[in-house]
Amino acid sequence: MADSKKRRRKDATGDELPFKNKLKPDPAILETLKGFSSASSSSSASQTLTLQDLTLPFRCREVADLSLSSVQSNIESLILKIAHSILSGQGFSFDVPSRSAANQLYVPELDRIVLKDKSSLRPFANISTVRKSAITARILQLIHQLCIKGIHVTKRDLFYTDVKLFQDQIQSDAVLDDVSCMLGCTRSSLNVVAAEKGVVVGRLIFSDNGDMIDCTKMGMGGKAIPPNIDRVGDMQSDALFILLVEKDAAYMRLAEDRFYNRFPCIIVTAKGQPDVSTRLFLRKMKTELKLPVLALVDSDPYGLKILSVYGCGSKNMSYDSAHLTTPDIKWLGVRPSDLDKYKIPEQCRLPMTEQDIKTGKDMLEEDFVKKNPGWVEELTLMVKTKQKAEIQALSTFGFQYLSEVYLPLKLQQKDWL
């Protein structure tokens, strides 16, 4: 009985947590982080390559941040051209850049996906494209109204202006991207934003439409990332790194434990699939604060896919990859090799489905994965073992194991790819 009580007391102190005895004192880990942060700041200071700096064997299409007056002018020029075409008896069609997978390319020098300059006609006088042409014209009209009024709306607002025509928000969203590409401007230049999704907490102060926000005083929930990033400015921070977290559950754990006070950092999450606002905000932090970015994602093909969207861009919005991607994101965890390294019990691992395995194999064929031997090794291991795990699998050793042992040890050992 006495032995049982003694054992319970020992477990309660956390002294038996796996690998906790390998941890150095916090000041030693902080010194390691300071060196890493300083080296990252120096490399960020060097000039970044752009598409114009490269001599590629084909033309590519990239968009730019345009003022509302420029967007309005571009729309009016396009409509004037269409009016001339109709009056001359030729009808009209939209010349729409192709965003198909065949028209996209990963450029290793830029470490991101770009859109090639192929386009296709969307004629109004064709039964297969008439509806999409009508949707395109309606979206252009609505964007023109926003330019005149100088206001922002959400993608959902846009959809509800003409539900019978759009039928499904997926259709209006897709045409919105087409219009952005046609006009040569970023989607944020159209003043159409997604609903707030991402959140940030930690050692960051910034102004949001003139109001100063201190992200250490936003409670557990953190500060919602503003949907219109143009109102964000004056970023200040004493953080040593940015921690990008895939899941809301892991974010909440780190926020409640105030991990950012123990190891000065900024913690950000899009709660799953990255949205445009979070991608823009992350890039802005990286660019202005010159801090390294470490990513904490699930150990499955979709976790790596999410990481790649932040780093290399999505194929859906490759036309705007220059503004949406954050270069040189390090994969901190949870990696397939961590499952054995940290002795994650079998009952906390999940078998990969056939679709998971197919996704993993498909990713091994992607150029942005092949460029990083460490990623190839980890992904190959995942496909071979047919096992995956979520960040929450670490909770088997205690709910605070993530913030008390796993992440500190990772930082101490510089265990990132």
Disulfide bonds with the S-S distance in Angstrom:
none
